[in-house]
Structure formats: C-alpha cells, structure tokens
Amino acid sequence: MLRVSFASAAAPGRANEDYVLAGHSWVVLLDGATPAPGVDAGCDHGVPWLVRTLAAALVPGLEGGAPLPEALEAAITATMAAHGGSCDLAAPGSPSATVALARRRGDLLDYLVLCDSPVALWRRDGRVTVVRDDRLDQLPGGRPYSLELVNAMRNRPGGFWVAGACPRAAREALSGAVPVRELRGAALFTDGVTRLAEWYGRAWESLVAGAAEPERLLAEVREQELARGVPRGKLHDDATAAWVSFPPG
Ligand SMILES: [Zn+2]
C-alpha cells in the first residue's frame, strides 16, 4: 500500500505551473519553468499544458514497471510528439519542467529527481536523505545567471538537465531505490517549498516531518516570504509538497 497526500498553491495571481499526479503505487510532482519575458517559446501550448501532458505520459511506464529513467525518457518523447509538428522544440524558451518521482515496487521505493525538485527520504532511525539535483546551482560563474548562459547550458553536458524537448535528460536524472521497511515515508517538494530550508533556515528533518500536512507547509512558505523577503527571484513561487507513507496492509 501507498498513501499519498499533497497540496499545491500557485503564486498569487498566476496560473499554477506545478503539477501533481498520483496512481495507486506512485506519485509524480513537476515544476514547469516559466519562460523569461521576451524569450521565444516556439510553442503556444504553454507551461501548464507541458506539465500535465508530461505527467500523463509517464503513466504507462510507471504502471508497467519500467525503470523510472526509462519511463521518463518515453514520456519526454511522447510529449515532444504531442506538441505536433508546428512547435519549434529547439527554441530557447521551449517549455520544460523538473521531475520528482516516487513509486512503490514491492518492498522497494523507487525514486527519481531531475532538476531542482528534490525527494527527501525519511528513515526509521530519524535520518533524512535529500536526493537533490543541484546542477542548476553549479553553472559557470555562479549566480546571477544571464539568460544566454541558462539557455546555453540547458540539457547540455556540464550544464543542467530538465524534462522538455530532450529525451536524454531522463538518463541524466538521479535515481535509485530504497527498501520500504527502512522508511517512515518520503517527501517530494518543488523549489517553492524548499526555500523554507534553503533560504529561511528550516532544518530538512523538520521540513520532511511537516510534509504530512502539506497545506500547513505552504501557508508557512507564504508567511516567511512576506516577513523576510527573498534573496533572489520572485517573492512568491508556485509551491507544492507531497507526502508518501506506507500504511500496514
Ligand atoms: Zn507546443
């Protein structure tokens, strides 16, 4: 058995570009990348379309037992086809998304992380292992990044990888499996929530412990943003937290 609970809140006044989809044995969380103003997206479908299309395209692989990187690679390929022939998938602002995945497979929990939506594994002994893909934090020269740099390093060796128009990105994801008996549960977050740890000093252990009530975490994010501001970027971002646990039976 797998129990999943989640909450997702758009940045106030905007469409939510985060997305969550769950089945009986899995959950996927995606965070669509908002194109910078004036950058050619090459596509009228938009980011909300991209995240829900990609999530739906994961279902056959997840249900069929494919290894998670294979399931993601097939989903990216299917999503590229779903654009139809009229979109320019090589455009610099072509829609893309992060991916955080967890799937129970018998006695194991499979996980996968691509870009900055981590999976945190809460072990029975209280330790938390954060599976975090920090390649977007490691671009040459450090932040702030120019638009040209981000465009040049997206889905390139030595740069960072996202799910959008490059199937190979799936093979660059971090993935693995952990015995369910070792876990209290697992939490999946978009970066709209991990700012609680990364910017506002909340311990990962406490963040993960709070994920079982995801709507409370989201409320805390908004309180902190208003009280303390942000070191960079938008004051509010879409924020999503999902909690996976294993009830007996
Ligand atoms: Zn398109």
Residues whose N, C-alpha, C, O or C-beta is under 5 A from the ligand:
A	BS01	ZN	C43 D44 H45 H83 C87
